[in-house]
Every structure is written in C-alpha cells, then in structure tokens.
Amino acid sequence: TVGGDFVLGATASILADGKGYTSARGPGAGTGWVDGSASATHGGVGGDSGHRASRNTYGSVEAPVNLGSASGNPGGGAILLTVSGAATIGGVISANGGSGTYGCGSGGSVFITAGALAGAGILRANGGVGGYSSGGGGRIALVLTGAAGDFASWTGVETAYGATGGGRSGAGTVYRRSGSGEDWLIVDNNNYGMGLDNITLMPAGVNLGDYSHIVVRNKGVLGVRADTALDFGAFNIAPVDAANSFVAIIGDGAVTYPANWILEGYTLRGEGISKPLQNVTIRNGGVLSSTASLNATVRTLTLNIAGDLTVEATGSIGLDGAGYASGNGPGASPSSGQDGGAGGTHGGIGGEATTKLASKNTYGSILAPMLPGSAS
C-alpha cells in the first residue's frame, strides 16, 4: 500500500512466480501423475493428459486476490498493489504458475488499484507450461480511482494466458476499469491451439451484463455456466472473428435468449442450450458449433426452435471435427502414430492401416441420427 506515487523502473521487477499453492493443493488443484496428468485451474481451466482437469475456476474477476493452484508444480502467487497517487510501471510484475513435465500450476493474481497508470511494463499471471499438460491462466485487474483516470498513458501489456503443452489450458481473465467506471473483461489465449479444456469458465454468480465491454480474442473461449447471467439481446461482446473468438454455453439456467436472436462475428459452442428458442439468424461470420465429446460426456447441438432458423451466406452451423475426441466413441479404432492407425467408424467402417484393424461397430439410427462421429 503506497500513500503517494509508485514507480517500477524498466529494469526492475516484482516476482511471485511459483509462489502460490504447492503439491496439488488449492481450489483448482490438478494431479501430476507419471501416466498422465491434469494441470491446475484458476481463471482458466487447466489442461489434461489422461486425467480430467478440475473445472473449478475461482476468485474474483474485478478484485483478484487468490493464489494460483498447484499440480505437480506450484501455482503463481498473489501481488496486490494499492497506490493512492500515480503508478508508473516500466518493468515486470509477474505471478506465473510453475512449469514442469508433469502437471503445471495455474497463474496467480495481479491486482493493481491506482489513481492513475502509466508506463510500458509487463503484467502477467500465466499458467505454467508442461510437457503433458499446462496450467490455466490466472487473473489480472487494473482499477483506476482518479476521476480522470484512463489508460491513455498505459502502453504496457497484461497477460493471463493458459499455456500450450501436452494438454492445452484456458486463459485467465484481464479486467480494466477507468476512473469513470467504464470497464473491460478480456479473455485472450495468445492463439494457443484449441482443445477440450482451453476454456475461461466464469466463476460463480458472474453477470456478463455488468461489463461495458467484453473482448474475446486469440482463441479465447468465454465459458458460460448455469449461474452466469447473460442476455444475448444485449450481449456487448467485441469479437475479432469466428476463428479466434469463442463463447461456450455449458449451462443456460441464467441465460436470456431474445425473440429474434442474431449470432454474428464469433463462434458459439451451443451444447449447453436447453431452453426453447423463437427465431434464430446466423450471419456476418457467425458460427454455431459444439465442443467435442468424450465417452463419459456426449455433447450434441440440440436446438428447439419455435419460429424460423436463418443461416445466411456469411454464417454457418459447423461441427467439423467436433465429434468424439481422440480414442473416444462407440466406433473408435486403434491408432498408433508411427506404425499406422485405423480410422473411426460410424455409419461406415473406418479405413484400416498396415497393422491396425478398424472397428466394425457401426452405430446410431438411420432414420434419426443423433450421435457424434467416433475418433481414432
């Protein structure tokens, strides 16, 4: 807590990397096992390789104070900086999760409150990078208290990325609020590849209508759970494009769908849509899709539309590659990278390779097909 001004020079740093929970502890703890691992979760869901990661995202988007959780490696610590005057940050403030081969820590928290903010520094609360799985991103918040406080003099960067590795993980959250009260919720995953668990699942009780701007970019996935309040009629998302901006409906208990719902500019994973819809239009690069399935969790895109469905030439419903994940499904066939693998089976039998025979277990209904395709 600083009563006047605070300056962090360009060659200076405040570091809490790996200073969070240790040894598979914390609200989003993972399992760092030799035969597969799940990394830890905080703002973003941890990656997994053989063991399912915890989906228990926790902490506050607007005022993060929690430590990052641990798996085989520790989580990031928590840095809380309150400045009555101006904060000038030229160096690095970091609370990354611990990296390692088996099970990585999630990012911690960086929470800065200041009358004004300037500088070109680096703020980060990234998940740890692993060989088998990677840690979920942490949380960063910048809150300006001066009446004229804005971000015009702040040219630095804030990153709460998940990480790429054997199991990709979800981005954490970055929050900005100016002195006037205008605010931004940012979900950015640094263009890390897509996977089952690279999702930024909102913590309990979030109302997405409270934010002036919602930015989802660089393959970020904003996850909506059953208690996440969201009115699609007033959804203030600032999407980049459908290949980089994703929203996933995990549950829609607190979601409101307008009578004339227009989806445009981003990809919506709609496997959690359970309420009846009236009229739906997909346009301007909008994509309606689904998340891939596992043997224990079958996800389908099931819509009950009372009125009209319009898919314009610039919109699409696309579930290519969104069936069962690798090795899953009733028609899954054995696969082995170097000695060849067999293809998955569904209505037709998968192709066979040199040493692998495809499953002959065709499945599903001819008249009313409702199941995803199987994987190899």
Salt bridges, closest charged atoms under 4 A:
ASP35 OD1 - HIS51 NE2 3.65
ASP48 OD1 - ARG52 NH1 3.14
GLU158 OE2 - ARG176 NH2 2.84
GLU182 OE2 - HIS213 NE2 2.58
ASP188 OD2 - ARG217 NE 2.78
ASP197 OD2 - ARG52 NH2 3.37
ASP197 OD1 - ARG55 NH2 3.59
ASP227 OD1 - ARG225 NE 2.68
GLU264 OE1 - ARG283 NE 3.23
GLU352 OE2 - LYS360 NZ 3.52
